Amino acid sequence: MGSAVDGVEDLFVPGLLDLDALATLTERSLLLVNAKAGPGGSGVKELAAVGVRRIWGALDYDALDSLVVGRG
């Protein structure tokens, strides 16, 4: 990976939900790609698999659902 210009190291794309687009972006960008996980979007594992380096809002919603559903 090449170095970023003028000290910018990250690209934050909180509204980009398409995994194919994220994969293309991470492959082509000189910057580390940051994205947001959560409802309506992909989970941590999916984002990491396409090369996202920093994941915001990375709550494990499946685990949370299990806890809430498991309550009596």
N, C-alpha and C positions, 0 to 999 in steps of 0.2 A: 504494500500500500504506500502510495506517495504521501508526502507531507502536506498538510493543509496550508492555506494562505493566510498571512496576517494573524496567526495564533488561533484561528477558528478551528476547532477540532471535532465539533459535533453538529449534526443536522437533526433537529427535532421535528417530526412529522406526526403530531397527535391525531390528525383527522384521516390519515391514510390507513384504510382498513384492508385493502386488497393485498393478500399475501404474495401474489405473483408480482405486483408492482413493487412491493417492499423488497422482494428478492432481487429484482432487477436493480433497484436503487442501491442496495447494499453491495452488489457486485460491481457497480460502475462508479460509486462515489469514493472520493478520496477522504471523505469525512466519516466518522463513526455515526451510524444511523440510530437515532433514539425514537421509540414509538410508545404508544399508550396501549396497555392491555385493559380488558374489562368487558362489561356487558356490551353486546353489540359488536364486539371486536374479537380478535384472536387472543388466545391465552399465552402465557409465558413460554411454554414449550414450542408452540407454533412460531412465535416471533423469533425466538432464539434459533430455531432451525433454518430460518431464511436469512440469518445474519444480523438481526437487530442486536446491538451491543448494550444498550441501556433501555430498560423497560420501566415505564412509569405506571403507577396505579396497578402494580403487579400483585393484586390480591388473588389468592387461589379460590376462585368462585366455586369450583366443584367441591372443594373441601368445605367451604362455607355452607353450600347447599346441603351437604351431608349432615353438618352439625344442626342446621335449622330443621331439616326433615326428621332427624333423629330425636328431636325434642318431643316429649310425650305430651 
